[in-house]
Amino acid sequence: MKEIKIAVIGLGYVGLPVAIAFANKYKVTGFDINNQRVIELNKYNDVTLEVSENSLKERLTNNLKITDEVRNIKESNIYIITVPTPIQKDKSPDLKPLLSASKMVGEVLSKGDIVIYESTVYPGCTEEECVPVLEKFSGLSFNTDFYCGYSPERINPGDKQHTIEKIIKVTSGSTPDIANKIDDLYSSIIKAGTHKAPTIKVAEAAKVIENAQRDINIAFVNELAKIFSIMDIDTTEVLNAASTKWNFLNFRPGLVGGHCIGVDPYYLADKSQKMGYTPKIILGGREVNDSMGLHVVNEITRLLVSVYGNLENKNILILGSTFKENCPDFRNTKVVDIISNLKLKNLNVDVFDPWVDKIDFEKEYNQKIFSEIPQKKYNAIILAVAHDTFKKIDLNDLMLDSNTVIYDIKSFYSKNLITKRL
Ligand SMILES: NC(=O)c1ccc[n+]([C@@H]2O[C@H](COP(=O)([O-])OP(=O)(O)OC[C@H]3O[C@@H](n4cnc5c(N)ncnc54)[C@H](O)[C@@H]3O)[C@@H](O)[C@H]2O)c1
């Protein structure tokens, strides 16, 4: 049997941990088009903070090579593609990274090779969109000369408990034999085990609905937060009470950002619409969740006016800017909806976040970030992201006076410390 040689294409939040996990057992070449990322990783520096310096050092001196040169992946026989799958301005799938990675792999593909996609897509994408590109640029025939698989990724950035080998992995392949091979490959590194789906389409659909389901459930509690705000009922208290029932689903309201939960439902919706059915709940959920930044700002301004009489010269501090807690990832963060809507009302906005790269954030969103807690006093403080370190902040130090509005989006602080929570 030929020695397994794996190439992982795209070394981001998903690809790097995948490459590291496989390098425990196999020869792995990690490839990324971002030269800066490749240089940093070769210096054992993972800016996503998913992989430690020691782990990188250990793998890079053994089984792992990290490169931005295509010739270095030519010898591989298994290609795992973990590139981004964002949406375009009109919210339709942007398959450019996926198709350009497929083209590149097509150009180096040899007979007998297997290409496994891990990026989140809609059902049908691998076989309808990626396979023709692989065929075109390799000159090889699908399921005769080369094969494909789809094994969606479930890792949760910033979560040091549910690491890659502890999460059951769904696998699939383009023929029954290849499905077994792919399943064996993942079983060899995933301690939690695998679930072999009957087809690639089933595996693709399973991933996209996992995230769509979360999105819809959060949309429901976000809608409740809007309703209960009008009724002057504390949503967290309602959810705490309801959660005592054995089958109540314990979701909490909040901003839904990032590149997964707020994006993937559009992949499913777009494909569904193209096939003649316009989803109602999925798109309705998206609309509710996308409206939460504005809702928060409406709440804050109402509270500010009620205590200060107007919105003139008011200073607001936002705690947190990332799309989720305890991680530096600010892609598609909805905190920017709060920032922009506050600015539209001519409020002065400061943002404190010790997790993010402030230069990158400012470049992306034109908003300065404080990496140290500002030595200023505020009319309103918004807890936007539940970074653990924010527990240490003494809110009194930041309050202008006893009227300062403290709004807690994440039910992070105890109720007696805040004015209102989402
Ligand atoms: N981050 C998550 O929590 C998560 C979880 C499950 C699934 N996913 C899915 O996994 C995929 C990757 O997500 P991510 O968070 O790792 O993205 P990412 O942006 O962190 O990383 C992607 C990497 O791919 C590189 N890249 C882009 N185009 C390339 C190309 N043509 N060739 C080689 N490299 C290329 C980028 O430079 C980047 O380093 C997406 O489909 C995402 O939806 C992400």
The ligand as an ORCA input file, in Angstrom:
! r2SCAN-3c Opt
* xyz 0 1
  N     -13.875     28.556     12.066
  C     -14.867     27.757     12.400
  O     -15.374     27.812     13.501
  C     -15.398     26.734     11.451
  C     -16.011     25.607     11.981
  C     -16.495     24.657     11.103
  C     -16.402     24.863      9.738
  N     -15.817     25.999      9.255
  C     -15.712     26.137      7.811
  O     -14.376     25.823      7.433
  C     -13.967     26.619      6.320
  C     -12.708     27.366      6.670
  O     -12.984     28.249      7.728
  P     -11.846     28.914      8.608
  O     -12.531     29.517      9.784
  O     -10.738     27.982      8.842
  O     -11.351     30.065      7.603
  P     -10.057     30.977      7.772
  O     -10.357     32.233      7.053
  O      -9.630     31.017      9.209
  O      -8.924     30.175      7.014
  C      -8.932     29.910      5.684
  C      -7.507     29.909      5.171
  O      -7.556     29.534      3.806
  C      -6.615     30.327      3.088
  N      -7.021     30.321      1.695
  C      -7.973     31.041      1.076
  N      -8.054     30.697     -0.216
  C      -7.127     29.741     -0.423
  C      -6.726     28.982     -1.547
  N      -7.307     29.151     -2.722
  N      -5.721     28.102     -1.394
  C      -5.118     27.929     -0.213
  N      -5.457     28.611      0.899
  C      -6.451     29.501      0.795
  C      -6.652     31.662      3.770
  O      -5.460     32.396      3.524
  C      -6.826     31.263      5.238
  O      -5.583     31.142      5.896
  C     -15.156     27.487      5.980
  O     -15.949     26.840      5.031
  C     -15.920     27.550      7.301
  O     -17.290     27.816      7.103
  C     -15.289     26.936     10.089
*
